[in-house]
Amino acid sequence: MPATVGDLRGRLRLADSWALLKPYWVSEDRKAALGLLAFVVALNLAVVAINVWLNNWNRVFYNALEAKDFPAFKTALAQFCAIAAAFIVVAVVKQFYTMRLQMRWRTWMTNRFLARWTAHQAYYRIEQSRSADNPDQRISEDIRSLTTDSLSLSLGLLNSVVTLLSFITILWTISGPISFALAGHAVTVPGYMVWVALLYAAAGSWITHRVGKPLIGLYFQQEQTEAGFRFGLVRLRENAEGVALYGGEGTEAGVLKDRFTLIRHNWHWLMVYMRRLVFVNSGYGQIAIVFPLIVAAPRYFAGKITLGGLMQINSAFGQVQGALSWFVDSYASLVNWQASSNRLLDLQDAIERAERDEAARDGANGIVVTQGGAAAPPQSGSAPLALLAQGLVLATPGELLPPGSPALGDDTTAGHGQILTTPFDLRVNAGERWLVSGPSGSGKSVLFRALSGIWPYGRGHVQHPAGARLLFLPQKSYLPSGTLADALCYPARGHTQDAAALRGVLVACRLGALVERLETADNWSLRLSPGEQQRLAFGRALLQQPDFLFLDEATSALDEETEAAMYALLVERLPHAAIVSIAHRSTVARWHGHHLRYERAEAARGAAGATLDTATASHKAAEPWAAQLMRPVVVAG
Ligand SMILES: Nc1ncnc2c1ncn2[C@@H]1O[C@H](COP(=O)(O)OP(=O)(O)OP(=O)(O)O)[C@@H](O)[C@H]1O
């Protein structure tokens, strides 16, 4: 049996779970939600009432049989039809409205999590800081099971309590007292069948709990191994080309087989423990058929109860015993419910941390981005716009730097890791063209992320010119699933431009062959070559007409002639836009009049650099793989 099973059940966080569940019931949807809940609860109570009715019917029916009373037998059958019809109607309506309530609740929670996860780019921050794994699974799977299980468990509990109360009274009334002699004393136990049912259920629950307990961890682990296997399959599908080109299918098949072996191994233990549980459960169930009859038989043979009474006791006993077994029957669901709740609580914590970090950015701790006024004095022929970066220090996400680090100050809380650069300033005026160059891994892409506002790690201030449109094109642009026109207009949803404009842009970007396929839906990131995808990104820039355009190796997949054509197109169509390009190729340089170069900090040591060097040297000593500290310097064009 796997040793880890016991550790996988997670912590009990009932108060936190309640705090997670409660907001829906006090939200703007509360009236509809509480109305639906009241209706579903009423239907559940109706089911219990029908069961009580059926229990009574048992007595009438079997008494009619015993008395060979054919008219009473026919009346009882007619009654049964009414009971069955009522049961069917209630069961159908109950199921329907319970599912409706589940989906309403799930929709509300999903929207809430989606809104918070996507707001302030928390989804990006969580990935960078790895503060919660698989948010996708948590938002889809865990919200679904949490809402579904919360309803079914609480309605199940309600049913059991009401059933218990109803049938304990019945059982108490109909079973009567039993008298026997104990050590010379006459003992009378009132409602003795109730005590028998309690003892029987307690013994059964205890045995079931003992035998079934390991299954909880095993089911948890089964979910995990299944998810791991599914993830492996999806990864192979998504990277089909890369694997095929390397001929890596043998390795992939091996990895998938290994993952499936985990499923099989866990399944083996599930089978073993399930066999024990089914043995106990079916034995318990079989005995339960005759057990109440045996216990009540003395009173029947003594003529104190009729056959109908005996059958009614039998059915009431079953109901009481079933209600008392709720905890054991629901044990696995309860643990799964707690696990889903914990996973969502972790995601919620990660989102809140991202929100807090976002709010805490103040320049000294975390890079802060503001919208400025007319930051640059108007220059002849150019708009009074400039993008400013002041005292910028770039860092990677990760563990906190030790307190007292001279690089980021004592109050560092934003989870910075490795420092990448010494402090530097940058001013990009409207219409200027800047080249950013430096060794691979020196932090050029990180600079773009910091300028865009999605990268808080480090310190300093960035000011975007008020009202200016900024567009960042990475080396590999994201292409959404949908039509080619959707991909071209992204991030706008649907077409924001007329078809003629889209066609014109495609032709200008040397993608004329795709004009006919503008309305074709496809997985365009797999269909288009990397170079075509880069030209499509240029098309986006032409459509969006940004004031500041940032190109991060955006022509790396193009031949030099096409690259030149694309830059010429930008210069022609966006004459007033500032263009900032990261590029390794020397051919790109000629399109730019300004140059920001990353140099090794040792080679450009200054006063600030010296203190940062000290901080980094100790960091690097602990982690020899750490990146080289860089100093971005403006060099003559
Ligand atoms: N999310 C992250 N977590 C940890 N480290 C990161 C993260 N993103 C980037 N880094 C590290 O930051 C450093 C700078 O990365 P960046 O992508 O900016 O380099 P670059 O100069 O653009 O490189 P290249 O020229 O190869 O594209 C690298 O050492 C990289 O490993």
The ligand as an SDF file (V2000), in Angstrom:
LIG
                    3D

 31 33  0  0  0  0  0  0  0  0999 V2000
    9.6360   34.0110  -14.6370 N   0  0  0  0  0  0  0  0  0  0  0  0
   10.9360   33.9480  -14.3940 C   0  0  0  0  0  0  0  0  0  0  0  0
   11.3770   33.3390  -13.2740 N   0  0  0  0  0  0  0  0  0  0  0  0
   12.6840   33.2760  -13.0070 C   0  0  0  0  0  0  0  0  0  0  0  0
   13.6330   33.7730  -13.8180 N   0  0  0  0  0  0  0  0  0  0  0  0
   13.2620   34.3830  -14.9470 C   0  0  0  0  0  0  0  0  0  0  0  0
   11.8900   34.5110  -15.2880 C   0  0  0  0  0  0  0  0  0  0  0  0
   11.8210   35.1660  -16.4690 N   0  0  0  0  0  0  0  0  0  0  0  0
   13.0820   35.4450  -16.8280 C   0  0  0  0  0  0  0  0  0  0  0  0
   13.9480   34.9780  -15.9250 N   0  0  0  0  0  0  0  0  0  0  0  0
   15.4010   35.0740  -15.9730 C   0  0  0  0  0  0  0  0  0  0  0  0
   15.7380   36.4210  -16.1470 O   0  0  0  0  0  0  0  0  0  0  0  0
   16.8860   36.5350  -16.9590 C   0  0  0  0  0  0  0  0  0  0  0  0
   16.6100   37.5240  -18.0770 C   0  0  0  0  0  0  0  0  0  0  0  0
   15.6460   36.9680  -18.9380 O   0  0  0  0  0  0  0  0  0  0  0  0
   15.2470   37.6920  -20.3100 P   0  0  0  0  0  0  0  0  0  0  0  0
   14.2040   36.8520  -20.9590 O   0  0  0  0  0  0  0  0  0  0  0  0
   14.9030   39.0960  -20.0510 O   0  0  0  0  0  0  0  0  0  0  0  0
   16.5970   37.6320  -21.1120 O   0  0  0  0  0  0  0  0  0  0  0  0
   16.9060   38.2580  -22.5490 P   0  0  0  0  0  0  0  0  0  0  0  0
   17.9940   39.2400  -22.3730 O   0  0  0  0  0  0  0  0  0  0  0  0
   15.6650   38.7110  -23.2090 O   0  0  0  0  0  0  0  0  0  0  0  0
   17.4660   36.9470  -23.2610 O   0  0  0  0  0  0  0  0  0  0  0  0
   17.4270   36.5210  -24.8170 P   0  0  0  0  0  0  0  0  0  0  0  0
   18.2820   37.4710  -25.5500 O   0  0  0  0  0  0  0  0  0  0  0  0
   18.0030   35.1390  -24.8070 O   0  0  0  0  0  0  0  0  0  0  0  0
   16.0010   36.5670  -25.2350 O   0  0  0  0  0  0  0  0  0  0  0  0
   17.2050   35.1310  -17.4380 C   0  0  0  0  0  0  0  0  0  0  0  0
   18.2830   34.6260  -16.6650 O   0  0  0  0  0  0  0  0  0  0  0  0
   15.9530   34.3510  -17.1790 C   0  0  0  0  0  0  0  0  0  0  0  0
   16.2510   33.0090  -16.8820 O   0  0  0  0  0  0  0  0  0  0  0  0
  1  2  1  0
  2  3  1  0
  2  7  2  0
  3  4  2  0
  4  5  1  0
  5  6  2  0
  6  7  1  0
  6 10  1  0
  7  8  1  0
  8  9  2  0
  9 10  1  0
 10 11  1  0
 11 12  1  0
 11 30  1  0
 12 13  1  0
 13 14  1  0
 13 28  1  0
 14 15  1  0
 15 16  1  0
 16 17  2  0
 16 18  1  0
 16 19  1  0
 19 20  1  0
 20 21  2  0
 20 22  1  0
 20 23  1  0
 23 24  1  0
 24 25  2  0
 24 26  1  0
 24 27  1  0
 28 29  1  0
 28 30  1  0
 30 31  1  0
M  END
$$$$
